[in-house]
């Protein structure tokens, strides 16, 4: 398990999800985008949902429990990135949810 740290608060997440979020979030912040990041709180942590507003001025940290970087899935990264443009903002989703999201979303259109 890793930890996403935002504004001094830590939120536990599975290392592989955290690695994908790190890449997707960094890519957006690097080009000056602002967006919401949303995720579900597991039942053993009290349930519910969390949303944080991210901007290039945000202080975020990623702490990984494992010593080796996980293998990245390009479709999962694309799903995270594309979800940031929806009404809910970027949604932290599992790899399986990302595959389903991409099937429903269809091909990306050029701006």
C-alpha positions as CSV (number, residue, x, y, z in Angstrom):
1,X,0.0,0.0,0.0
2,X,1.1,3.5,-0.8
3,X,0.0,6.9,0.4
4,X,-1.2,9.9,-1.6
5,X,-0.4,13.0,0.5
6,X,-2.3,16.2,-0.2
7,X,-2.3,19.3,2.1
8,X,-0.7,17.3,4.9
9,X,-3.2,14.5,4.9
10,X,-2.4,11.0,3.8
11,X,-4.7,8.7,1.9
12,X,-3.8,5.0,1.5
13,X,-4.0,3.5,-2.0
14,X,-2.8,0.4,-3.7
15,X,0.7,1.0,-5.1
16,X,-0.2,0.2,-8.7
17,X,-3.2,2.6,-8.7
18,X,-1.0,5.3,-7.0
19,X,1.7,4.8,-9.7
20,X,-0.9,5.4,-12.5
21,X,-2.4,8.4,-10.6
22,X,1.1,9.9,-10.2
23,X,1.8,9.8,-14.0
24,X,-1.7,11.0,-15.0
25,X,-1.7,13.9,-12.4
26,X,1.8,15.0,-13.1
27,X,1.1,15.2,-16.9
28,X,-1.9,17.4,-16.2
29,X,-0.2,19.7,-13.7
30,X,2.9,20.0,-15.9
31,X,0.8,21.7,-18.6
32,X,-1.0,23.9,-16.1
33,X,-4.3,22.1,-15.8
34,X,-6.5,22.2,-12.7
35,X,-9.0,19.5,-11.9
36,X,-10.7,17.5,-9.2
37,X,-9.4,14.1,-8.1
38,X,-12.1,11.8,-6.7
39,X,-11.9,8.3,-5.1
40,X,-14.0,6.0,-3.0
41,X,-13.1,5.4,0.6
42,X,-13.1,1.7,1.4
43,X,-15.6,0.3,4.0
44,X,-12.8,-0.6,6.4
45,X,-11.8,3.1,6.4
46,X,-15.3,4.4,7.0
47,X,-16.8,4.5,3.4
48,X,-17.7,7.5,1.4
49,X,-16.0,9.6,-1.2
50,X,-13.2,12.1,-1.2
51,X,-12.5,14.9,-3.7
52,X,-9.5,17.2,-3.8
53,X,-8.8,20.2,-6.1
54,X,-5.5,19.9,-7.8
55,X,-3.6,22.8,-9.5
56,X,0.0,23.4,-10.5
57,X,0.4,25.1,-7.1
58,X,-0.9,22.0,-5.1
59,X,1.6,20.2,-2.9
60,X,1.2,16.5,-3.5
61,X,3.4,13.6,-2.5
62,X,3.3,9.9,-3.5
63,X,4.8,7.4,-1.1
64,X,5.0,3.8,-2.3
65,X,5.1,0.8,0.0
66,X,6.9,-1.4,-2.6
67,X,10.5,-1.0,-3.6
68,X,10.0,-1.5,-7.4
69,X,7.9,0.6,-9.7
70,X,4.9,-1.4,-11.0
71,X,4.3,-2.0,-14.7
72,X,2.2,0.8,-16.3
73,X,-0.9,0.2,-18.5
74,X,-1.3,2.9,-21.2
75,X,-5.1,2.4,-21.4
76,X,-5.4,2.9,-17.7
77,X,-3.4,6.1,-17.9
78,X,-5.6,7.3,-20.8
79,X,-8.8,6.5,-18.8
80,X,-7.5,8.5,-15.8
81,X,-6.5,11.4,-18.0
82,X,-9.8,11.5,-20.0
83,X,-11.9,11.2,-16.8
84,X,-10.4,14.5,-15.6
85,X,-12.4,16.3,-18.3
86,X,-15.7,14.9,-17.1
87,X,-18.1,16.6,-14.7
88,X,-16.8,14.6,-11.8
89,X,-13.1,15.2,-12.6
90,X,-10.4,12.6,-12.5
91,X,-11.7,9.4,-11.0
92,X,-9.3,7.0,-9.3
93,X,-10.4,3.7,-10.8
94,X,-9.2,0.2,-10.9
95,X,-7.6,-1.3,-14.0
96,X,-10.8,-3.2,-14.8
97,X,-12.9,-0.1,-14.4
98,X,-10.5,1.8,-16.7
99,X,-10.8,-0.8,-19.4
100,X,-14.6,-0.5,-19.2
101,X,-14.4,3.3,-19.2
102,X,-12.3,3.3,-22.3
103,X,-14.7,0.9,-24.1
104,X,-17.7,3.2,-23.3
105,X,-15.8,6.4,-24.0
106,X,-14.7,5.3,-27.5
107,X,-11.8,6.8,-29.4
108,X,-10.4,10.1,-28.4
109,X,-11.1,13.1,-30.6
110,X,-8.5,15.6,-31.5
111,X,-9.1,19.2,-30.1
